[in-house]
């Protein structure tokens, strides 16, 4: 484990230390922005090199809220230097400023994005110089109707993204996190997407900001993380919003109440939970030993043992075996 001095002071970053930020989210966007700033500052003070915010951290998790809270977002390669008249929203510029100020990689959870008449559930990744290095629009929309549980239809207001997303962390540093794959919440239920990231694009870490609920959370949240970790022989990181108390019965709430499961978690390539928490606001820290990825892939070499005569992994309309 190595550390380096941060340009922002005497804070020493620890290589491969990640911080999962389980923020409390309210209907007040400005309060949410301040909360994000406070939690990123905690991650910086703890020596994290990369931090992860939760899904929909600047807005209530409600389809009716997404249009109101949606912002215009920058594209990959954009920085504060070329903000000009693009009209980017305050959530994205805040992330860019925070990344530069703290010298951290920030996986910006997700926020509602407005673009060309559509609304997306979008995650921005910002590098320590404040440049957008990845942009993921949730590709699998959360449309479910569980009898006696939950009914939620993201497609009522959201459009689906169309691509796989990954980025590199400290690409030239020996023993660093390397290539990181990115999904959002419901994306974790689709092993084919994760396998593309690990087997086609060489990701050793998968990150899923998510907001599972009290129906799917206790049943599947940890199970899916461990499954994707074992499938891909990689680390899996998740960051959830904290669970907020329900409104009082006579309150005039504008949006329906959504209870997040919480339990932000880091899982090893062996499928072991290496760090987690409960549903309360908190920060989860984990130091990832990237040697564990290589050890797992050599000890149980499933990637080299595929039976392509029986099955194959393809991307989109591609017919070539992956």
Secondary structure as UniProt FT lines:
FT   STRAND          3..5
FT   TURN            7..8
FT   STRAND          12..14
FT   TURN            15..16
FT   STRAND          17..22
FT   HELIX           29..45
FT   TURN            46..47
FT   STRAND          50..52
FT   TURN            55..56
FT   HELIX           63..69
FT   TURN            76..77
FT   HELIX           80..82
FT   TURN            84..85
FT   HELIX           90..102
FT   STRAND          105..107
FT   STRAND          111..115
FT   TURN            116..117
FT   STRAND          118..126
FT   TURN            128..129
FT   STRAND          132..137
FT   STRAND          143..145
FT   TURN            147..148
FT   STRAND          151..153
FT   HELIX           154..156
FT   STRAND          165..169
FT   TURN            171..172
FT   TURN            174..175
FT   STRAND          178..184
FT   HELIX           185..189
FT   HELIX           191..195
FT   HELIX           196..200
FT   STRAND          205..209
FT   TURN            214..215
FT   HELIX           217..221
FT   HELIX           222..232
FT   STRAND          235..239
FT   TURN            249..250
FT   STRAND          265..267
FT   TURN            269..270
FT   STRAND          273..275
FT   STRAND          282..287
FT   HELIX           291..299
FT   HELIX           302..304
FT   TURN            308..310
FT   TURN            316..317
//
